[in-house]
Amino acid sequence: MYQVEIAHEQGMFFTVRAPGGEFVVDARPKDKMDGGARGFNPLEVLLSGLGSCVGVYVRKYAEGAKLDLGNFKVRVAAELSGEPLISFRSITVDIGLQGSTLDERRQKALLEFVRNCPVHNTLKGNPAVEIKLSESR
């Protein structure tokens, strides 16, 4: 089982903890960040999870196929709907191979493999999400 804990610090600041480390979430609206952001906002956290997962799968594919893809980059961009229920209406994941070239067969195989990333599958699968209250932990 995977689990993270999010602790409210103050205002719109939260600390996210997992067995591997921690980071800060700054949920202030962009126009209220007078001194700059202190961390990712929740939507950036979601997109970074997807991009990181895709990156792991690119690396796994490269190792399995014995390809040197060098230091590639994954860029994730999303369009937020403006009407309720507010959600991402589209997400684009761009894998930049930084000068590495793959023939068409390898490109197709890489993209097919990367689409098996569990975060991608979760977003596609519309999972059941239960939100509940508990008195204390």
Buried (B, 14 or more C-beta within 10 A) or exposed (E): EEEEEEEEEEEBBBBBEEEEEEEEBBBBEEEEEEEEBEBBBBBBBBBBBBBBBBBBBBEBBBEEEEBEBEEBEBEBEBEEEEEEEEEBEEBEBEBEBEEBEBEEEBEEBBBEBBEEBEBBEEBEEEEEEEEEEEEEE
